[in-house]
């Protein structure tokens, strides 16, 4: 096979930092353009947000421009617009978590720990993005605030993926350069996959979750949805509190493809069952390209926790987060979330304890497998299906349940195995080619907990090659 020498994707954040510095653009211009997309009802922008802070955002942008003219800009990225999922506290705003129940809660007194460094550096928060209520679904439907359609075949109104649905749609449309999301069972990676973006799930515990409404605390992690791997890496560093100039320089180091060894599931594995034709074709094409480029691919019997059984552990945690609110306000929950929480209430402490032990066994088995094969990570489809139409799921609870499990099935494996993971689109990203005809097929790369820098380096090396694999 003749593989072209791939060109790395340029970081949008680096480009904007340069343009802001040399006067090619301004914070006001960037924010105005992003707000235009956010408020465009014809392109899903309005449905991607629960709250758009247009007045505050413009005031912040104008202040940044004034400071930059004085040579006092807070950082090279001051004025760059971004969004936050409705789970993150922003000072002066209500954190609804996509619900009606919390709509009248007191406003947050300070920014979440992952939001504060960005705002202190002068980045402009456009608003709060839509999401599955309380982040409890991989589909992305919200019965209270509406559901933004995925980029793919937009007129057919297909699911955006959840729970960080609005973060993905807003980023794909350009309503913000990137979005902050969370990932408990795939909530950054699934919507990123369905909207041809990068979705990063950092290692659990890597980011401070103070000021983020919880779902299942031993699984919850915050992460960025971004247009390129380099952009995701920069935002990841910013969320950790790394100074902007340092974050802009801390790009993933390229990895020689001939030095990469990755595990892939065997054909009969759960992760490769029930694949849509485009997903199966894209996965095979990607493996062929990677192999031809020198990547060593190793079929292995991977530990693959089944969400239908192992998901009871995160469900048990979710019930304990919601038990009091469900007792007092069950009728105000989104019905699609309420029935899942009622099922979660049936999980016993004994079952949860047994699953905790099983989880540790599976984690150790995964690490041993990587060690024995001298492999750095594992590769599989991010989601086995393309996004189906929203209406079909609303009309039939059984269809909704089946699609939700399929959306979460592969990504959940990463959460249960306590890895860091990233979703990488095949073909052009939504920001490179906004056509809605390109099938959103994505590969998930996983690496052991704590190996986030290595994961990002591998992803940056694979990204330009996977861009050649048109689904």
Secondary structure, 3 states (H helix, E strand, C coil): CCCCCCCCCCCHHHHHHHHHHHCCCCHHHHHHHHHHHHCCHHHCCHHHEEEECHHHHHHHHHHHHHHHHCCCCCCCCCCCEEEEECCECCCCCCCCCCCCCCCCCCCCCCCCHHHHHHHHCCCEEEEEECCCHHHCCCCCCCCCCCCCCCCCCHHHCECCCCCCHHHHHHHHHCCCCEEEEECCCCCCHHHHHHCCCEEEECCCCCCCCCCECCCCCCCCCEEEEECCHHHHHHHHHHHCCCCHHHHHHCCCCCCCHHHCEEEEECCCCHHHCCCCHHHHHHHHHHHHHHHHCCCEEEEECCCCCCHHHHHHHHHHHHHHHHHHHHHHHHHHCCHHHHHHHHHHCCCCHHHHHHHHHHHHHHHHHHHHHHHHCCCCEEEEECCCCCCCEHHHHHCCHHHHHHHHHHHHHHHHHHHHCCCEEEEEECCCCCCCCCCCCCCCCEEEEEECCCCHHHHHHHHHHHHHHHCCCCC
